[in-house]
């Protein structure tokens, strides 16, 4: 398959224009989003829904969040990712498979109807995870495009996927909320550096390859600015797979725990990684399920 978005192959970064649609549906009226919301997503690459889930629903999800934390506190399972400088849990992957509560959440029709409207097809879960970012201990997630990694390391061919971030704690501007560069999804930042084998073991703790260069990031921010997506627990952010995003570390006492589901179109199934390396494990990138 032709590689439309080459990355980590040259010694200089390149900014490429997006070659794929943002909104895939052929009938914009066939779904819960109205024309104004679709236009906002097309232009900015994300949508924010405040208090999408009720306080009662959030309590149930938060209880499951704590249960998984306690159950995995001393676990050596591959799905459990630790902070780069401590044994604190940073993320737990494949929660839609390992938790009935989060499995039901991933199938919530209010969510999936919106996702299918944007992606214009049936979808499946490419990846799921909890990012805990505990008070005082939660480290940053540096700027990145998810698609760059999913393309190079997992073999996702086209930009026909999106992420859903559900806040299970209040997200303030000071406790490391998700930040996005609106409009950056229209460009693909080709990164430098050859990816080592089994890089995921390190990159899930702190990414070093597939990281955009500072000059390209500065150009994007000068063009589009930065939006910090804050809001109460139960709020939802949907964002394009290629939007540039990241978050600061959390040095406050207030945790910022979010659950992520990545929905990929069934018409965009993974092929061999474009890096030419072995695919990453199933708990990171669904191939067989």
Secondary structure, 3 states (H helix, E strand, C coil): CCCCCCCCCCCCCEEEECCCCCCCCCCCCCCCCCHHHHHHHHHHCEEEECCCCCHHHHHHHHHHHHHHHHHHCCCCCCCEEECCCCCCEEEEECHHHHCHHHHHHHCCHHHHHHHHHHHCCCEEEEEEEEECCCCCCCCCEEEEEHHHHHHHHHCCCCCCEEEEEEECCCECCCCCCCEECCCHHHEEEECCCCCCCCCHHHHCCCCCCCCCCHHHHHHHHHHHCCEECCECCCCEEEEECCCEEEECCCCCCCCCCEEEEEEEEHHHCCCCCCCCCCCCCCCCCCCCC
